[in-house]
Amino acid sequence: NFYQAGAATLFHVLVVLSLEPVRLNVTDSLVLAMGWQIVAVSFGAFSILLYLLAQNSASETVAWLFLVPPLAAMFSWFLLGESLEPNDFIGFAIASAGVYLATRGK
């Protein structure tokens, strides 16, 4: 994963440098947002993933990842005021049913 991320970073930096002039407006909000994404979100996500892997099998743990889009949509609705359509709730129900079927006891 480290090498893949490093290669992707190098590739994209080269593409950006060849196509656009470098303009970076460093503000307090940029530093705060990047710090939150790099430290809190990454650390939190990996901590939860490792905890789930320690408690469950890999297939059960991967099944829980299907709840990420519905939960992200719910957080967007709650925190950002984005609208949710009836089809969204149908998708939430399907994803939840799939996770239930994949993780229920045998």
N, C-alpha and C positions, 0 to 999 in steps of 0.2 A: 504494500500500500504506500509506503514511503517513497519508493522509486517511481511508482505510477504518479503520485501527486507531484513529485519533483520534476518529472519529465513534462507533465501537463503544464506546470507553472512556467518552466523554461520556454516551452512552445508558445504559450499565450503571451508571455512577456515579449518575445521576439516579434510576434505578430503585431502586438500593440505598438511597439517601438517603431516598426517599419511603416505603419499606416497613419499614425496620429502623433502630433507633437505632445510632449509630456506636460500636462497641466494638473497639478494636484493641489487642491485648496485644503490644507490641513487645518481643521477647526477642532474645538473641544468636543463637539458632538460627534465628529468623525472618529476621533481617538476613543471616545467612550463607546461608540457603537462597535468599532473593530475590537476593542478590548473585550466587550461583552461576548461577541461572536467567537473570538479566538479562545478565550479562557473559560468563561462560564458555560456557554452552549456546548463547546467541544468536550470539555471535561465532564459536564453533566450527561451528555449523550453517551460517551464511552463508559462512564460509570454505570449507567443504567443497563447498557448492553452487556457489560461484563457481569453484573449482578444477575441478569436474566440467564446468561449462559451458565453461570455457576448453579442456578436453581433448576434449570430445565434443559432439555435436549436442544440441539441446534435447530432442529426442525420446528419445535414449539416456539423457540425464541424468534425465529424468522417470521413465523405466522403473526406475531404481535406487531411486526413492522407494517402490516397492512392497515393498522389503525392510525398511522402517522398522518396521512392526508385528511381523514375525517377530523382528527383532533386539531390539526392545523387550521382547518376551515372553521371549527368551533371557536378557537382562540381568536381568529381574525374577526369573526362575527362579534365576539364579546369585547375584545380590546380595541378593534379598529372600526367597528360599526359596518362591516361589509355585510351585504345581504346574502341570505341563503334561500335557494329555490327549493320547491318540493322534490325535484329530482335529486338534490343533494342528500336529502334525508333517506331517500330510497337507496342511494349509494352507501350511506352510512350503515344502514340496516344490512345490506348485502355483505359489506366488509366485516361487520360485527358477527354476522352469522358464520362467515367463513373462518374467522378467528376462533369462534366457539367450537366449530366442528373440528378444527385442526388441533385444538389444545385440550379438548375434553378427555377425561380418563377413559382408558380402553376397557 
